[in-house]
Amino acid sequence: MKSATPTVWQPGWKTLLAIGLVTWLIYLVISFPAARAWAWWGSDVPGLQVASVEGTVWQGSLRGVRYDNFSARSISWALSPAALLRLRAVLELDVRLQEGFVTSRVQAAPSGAVELSNLQGQVALPVLAPMLELPPNMVEGQINFGFEQVLINGLPRSAEGRATLGQAGFRIGRRFTELGNFAADIHTSEEQVLVADIRDQGQGPLAVEGAAQFNPANGSYSSNLRIQVRESGTELERMLEGGLRKDRDGNYLLNYNGRLQLP
């Protein structure tokens, strides 16, 4: 009995032509100069300033970026050409701030959803002060964060990671008030609610424990924190006395809730 001869697929000229055209189009996209693309699509964004544009659409960078109260020394990217065949934009993003950095793998789908994976960063609080409309010399500290995954579709939908705030404090006039070191472990619950478990790191004048939540389905958010002052009679304690109520155990309570106006 003769064995069956395996069938070998032989693409026709139309298939080969289609593959060639797709390959050629991808090559055109990834080799297109970033400066020329920026001149066509990016230079007309109101309020956005860029000192220089380098590289190609596939791999390039913006230098000296300013937009409203945000500024960065550079924003670099490396695009994945293979992802374009699946109608997805995937790139490695590297943002260098004046004091800090943010890196991530970014995947964008045609639906508008954006997934950040291996999101890492370090940001000095004075860099964020202008965005919060605070004087740069009023707040001190450093935020470090690492997330395995963050999904954004209009609003943050899910997140898994950890953020810390170290050597935090604020300055009023010449007086500096230390707050301490804190950490937040962030996850998504079974009800698809983002939860941050917050606590102090055992150093500094404040003992903090509690949680904050955000529900992207309806835009509601809340915070329930218990705060203790480790050393009584301080200026920090007097400030808390004037702004927060206490429970029966002597903890200061920082509780608030609200709702975002969803479109």
N, C-alpha and C positions, 0 to 999 in steps of 0.2 A: 504493500500500500504506500503510495507516494504521499509525503508530507506536504502540507499546504505551503505555498510560497508566500512569505510575508509581503504585504502591500507597502510599497514605499511611496510616501506622499511627494509629489512633484508639483510645486507651485507653477501656475501658468503665468504668462507674461503680465496679465492684469494685476495679479497678486504681487508680483515682483515690483511692478511699477508703483503700486500703492505703498508698499514697504519703503521703496526708495524715496517717494515724495514725503512720507511722514518723517523719515530720517533726515531728509534735507531741511524740512521745516523746523525740526527740533534743533538742528545745527544752527540755522539762522537765528533762532530765538536765543540760544545760550551764548552765541558769539556776538550778539548785538551790543554795541558800546553802551555802557550804563549812562554815560554823560549825554548821549543823544536821546536815549529813552527819557531821561530826566528832563531834558529841554522840552520834550513833547508833552509829557504827562504830569510831571511833578513840580515844575517851576511856577505854575499858576495857582498853587495852593495858598490861600490868603494867610499871611503871618508866618509862613514856613521859610526859614533861611538856611541855606547850605553853603559852606565855604567852597567845597570842591567835591566832585564825583569821580570815582576811579573804578577801573575794571570793566566787566561786562555784566549783562543781565544775569548770566549764569553765576558769576562770582565777582562781587564788587563791594564798594563801600561808599558811604557818605561821610564827609569830614566836616567838623564844625557845625553841628545841627542845632538850630534853635527854633522852638515853636511855642508861642505864648510864654508860660513860665517854665517850660522844659528845655533843657540843653544837654547835649552829649558831645563828647570829643569825637566819637565815630560810631557809625552803625554799619556793620559788615554782614554779608550774607553769602551763602553758597547754596544754589538751587540744585534740586535733584531732577535731571532730565527724564529719568525713567518714570517718575511720578506723573509727568504730563500725559503719558500714554493712558493713565488711569483717570484722567481729568481731575487730578489733584495737584495742588501746589505744595511741595515739601521743601523746606529750606532749613539750613543751620543758621541761626541768628546770633550775633555777638554785638552787644551794645556796651560801649565804654563811656561811663559817666565821668563827671569831674572828680568825684570821689566814689568809686564803686563800679560795678559791672552787672550785666544780666546776660545769660546765655540760655538758649533753648533750641530744641528741634520743633519747628512749627509746621503743622499740616492744615491746609485750608481746603474745604470741600466746596463744590458748586452751590450747596445749600446755604453757605454762609457760615457754617460751623467751623471753629478753629480749635485744634487740639495742640496743646503745648506739652511736650514730654521732655524729661530730664531738664526741667527748669531750675536753674541755679542762679544765685545772685547775692550781691553784697552792696548795700547802699547806706551812705552816711546820712543821718537825719537832716543836717543842714542843707543837703542837696534837695530834699523834699520840701523844705520849709517854704520856698516861693510858691510851690503848687498848692500848699495849704494856706497861702496868704499870711504867712508868719515871717517875722524878721529872721534872716539866716542865722544870726547869732543868738537866737532865743532858745533853740532846742539843741540838744546834743545826744549822741548815741549812734549805734550802728545796727542796721537790720541785716540779718543773714537768713537766707531761705533756700530750701531745696524741695522740689515737688517732682514726684514720679510722673504725675499727669494732672493737667488742668484742661477742662473742656469748656469752651465759651461759645454760646450761640445767642447773641444778643446780650445775655447776662451770663455770669459764671454758672455752669450747670453741675459740675463735679470737680473735686480736687482731692488729691492725696499727697500730703507732705508736711513739712515742719518749717516754722519761722521763729527766729529768736530776735530779741531786742536787747542789746548789751550796753552797759554804761550809760543808761538813759538818764536824762535830767533836763531841766530848763533854767533859763537865766532871766531874771527881772532886774534891770539895772546892773549893779555890780554883784548882786547876790546870786549864787548858783545853788540850786536845790537838786540833790541827787534823788533818783527814783529807784535805780537798781537794774537787775537783769531778769528778763522774762522770756517765756517760751510758749508757743501755741502749736499744738498738734492738730492738724486739719484733716478731716475726712468727710465722706459723703454717707449719710445714713441710709437705711433701707427705704425710707420715705423720700429719698432724693433731696434731703435738706443738708446744706453745708454746715458742718459743726466744727468749731475751734475750741479745743480744751486748753484753757489758759492757766498758767501758774508761774510763780516766781522761781528763780533758780537758787534760792537759799542764800543769796548775798544781797546786801543793800538794805535800806530802811523799811521796805514794804514787803509784807507777806500777802500774796495774791493767789486766789483760787476761784475758778468758775468757768463759764463757757459763754460763747457767742454763737448765734445761729443766723443763717440766711436761707430763706425758701425762695428759689428762683421761679417757682410756679405762680406765686402771687405777689412777690416782691417784699414780703414781710421780713423783718430782722429784729433781733433782740439780743440783749446782753445781761447776764446775771453774774456779777463778780462780788466776792467777799474780800475785803481789804483790812489788814491789820498793820498798825505801826509798831515796829519792833522797839523803838525807843520813844518813850513818852516825853511830853514837854517840848517837842521840837516845833519849828515853824511849819514843817510839813503836816504835823498833826493838827495844828490850829487851822490850816487851810482846809483839811478834810472835814474838820468840825463845822466849818462854815458852809460847806457845800453838799455834804452827804449825810444821810440819816444812818442810825445804827440799829442793829438787831439786838436781841436779848443777850447774845454772847459778846457784845462789844465790837462786832465787825462792822466796818463801814460798808454800805451797800451801794454798788454802782449798777443800777438796773435801768434799762431803757428799752423801748421798743418803738417800732415805726413801720412804715410801708412805703416802698418806692412807687411812684406813679408809672405804671407800665403802659406802653403804647397800645 
